[in-house]
Amino acid sequence: MSKIDTQGMSLPSDSKEWKIQPHKPMMIYPRRLHTPEQVKELKILFNEVLDEREGKKGRSYFDSEAYKHRIDESEPPYEKWK
């Protein structure tokens, strides 16, 4: 087995004095499980379930037959339950 000689591999330094550099605190970005579109649909779903529980009636946002449309038309508006 061969050995690696690591002595003398570091760069020469002019001074032996270490200077502490100030650093900003690390930025932490929260990671979300759901996309913004999924969050919107989940909120609609939860509200529909709660409305149904209260006895309100309406057309579900997830009723794909009620909201079908052609590609050159805009999606029919979603009406909240009453």
N, C-alpha and C positions, 0 to 999 in steps of 0.2 A: 504494500500500500504506500502510495506516495503522499508526501505532506506538502502543504502550501506555506511558504514563508511569507508572513504578513508584515514583518518588520520593514519599515522604510516605505510603506505604501501610502501613508498619509501625506497630504500636501504640506509644504513648509509654511509656517506662519511667521509673520513679522513680529507679532507681539503675543505674549502669553496671557493677555488680558481678555476676558470674556465680557461681552456687552449684552445685557438683557434687552431684547427688543420687545416693545409693547405690542400686544395683539388684541384685536377686537374679540369679544366673545363669539363663539361659533354660532352661525345662523342655523336654526333647525326648522325644516319645512315639514309640516304634518303630512302624513300619507293617508289618503282617504280610500276607503274600500269601494265606494260607489262613485260613478261619474255624475256630473251635474244633472244629466238627463235622467239617470236612474233615481236620483234623489227626488226630482220633480214628480216622477211617476209613483214613487213610494209614498210621497205626501198625499197625492191624489187618492191612491189606494186606501191609505189609512183613514182619510176623511170620509171616503165612500163607505167603508166598513162601519165607522162611527155613526154616519148619517142613517145607514140601513138599520143599525141597532136602535136608533131613536124613532124609527118608523117613517122616515122620510123616503120619498119615491123619486126616481129619476133614471136617466140613462147612464149606464156605466161608461167611463172613459175607456175601459178595456173591451168594450163591445165593438169588435173590429168591423162587423157588418154595418153598424150604424155610422161609422166614420170613414167608410171607404170612399175614395174619390180618384179621379183620373190624375195623371201626372201633371197635366197643365192647369189643374184647378188647385185652389188652396184647401187645406184640411178644414172640414166643418168645425165651427167653434164648439168648445166644450161648455156645456151649461151646468152650473152647480145644481145640486139636488134641492128640492123644495119640500 
